[in-house]
Amino acid sequence: MRKITNQLAANALRQNEDELLAKSNVVGVGIGEKIRGGFSQGRLCLKIYVEKKITAQSLTKKEFLPREIARVETDVEEVGKIVALVVRLRSPQGNFGRYRPAPGGVSLGHYKITAGTLGCLVKDKKSGKVLILSNNHVLANSNKAQKSDPILQPGPYDGGKKPKDLIGYLENWIEINFKKEANLVDAALARPKNAGDVKPEIVLIGSPQGLTKAKIGMPIQKSGRTTGYTTGKVKDISASLKVNYDNQTALFRNQILTTNMSQGGDSGSLVLDMKQRAVGLLFAGSEQVTILNPINEVLRLLDIEFAS
């Protein structure tokens, strides 16, 4: 079997991404390990993520997925429908309550949404203000909010009400593009009402210890509103994915795809390696996989750094 380098796989991905994503059953593409019979074959390939696997006999010529593209082996993986993880349920291990001071990993949300997760505390590079980091769809209601809108902890679905559960105000966010332009992050910031209402620790993890880049096979951990503390493994660090937001779809490029470690309401969780270094910001997933924004892109686009 011909050895596939990262560069060869990246070239194949870049040259064929649009054509592959145009196929109706394809929800994403990326670079990962070839899997056969549930086991890694120890070699890189071009990953094609589909909502549901269909037999070759049932596919039209237009929808057929080749076994090799640009001399790179492909691997078709069923991942289900990828959605922004808004609240759909409660689970026994979740962090639904009211916390003061509130740590990372607990229920939080814009006053007009259900609930997501408080990721962690960060600092604005220009002003030095300490801010709360989470997703656009958690803090900015998927672009529908206005600056200074109320943010509640716990989120409204978990009983959060104004004014008693007001923890802060929407400060800044990166718009989600629902047209052709690809997105890099689903991220937003809130300024705490009172400094003493929040703290830098993440439930069952502790404070972030810097950041690091994701690598395929890397063990990771998070605390979130719905599933509490969970662990997982990085599967892809180059994924381009179609993410569903209610009745809209947004394309995200250069995302981190992991084993399933989340459910609806975990959006906004900070994901770290086992040395407590930040890796990504959780924002979407399915029953099979979880999707993260690379943390360095989140920090860069929002012009923030981790609060000490």
Salt bridges, closest charged atoms under 4 A:
GLU17 OE2 - ARG253 NE 2.25
ASP18 OD1 - ARG253 NH2 3.21
GLU73 OE2 - LYS34 NZ 3.73
GLU73 OE1 - ARG43 NE 2.87
ASP75 OD1 - LYS34 NZ 3.80
ASP75 OD2 - LYS47 NZ 2.81
GLU77 OE1 - LYS47 NZ 3.04
GLU77 OE2 - LYS235 NZ 2.49
ASP149 OD2 - HIS110 NE2 2.83
ASP158 OD1 - ARG90 NH2 3.29
ASP158 OD1 - ARG225 NH2 2.66
ASP165 OD1 - ARG98 NE 2.74
ASP165 OD2 - LYS164 NZ 2.72
GLU171 OE2 - LYS129 NZ 3.01
GLU171 OE1 - ARG191 NH1 2.98
ASP186 OD2 - HIS137 ND1 2.66
ASP273 OD2 - ARG277 NE 2.72
GLU297 OE1 - ARG300 NH2 2.74
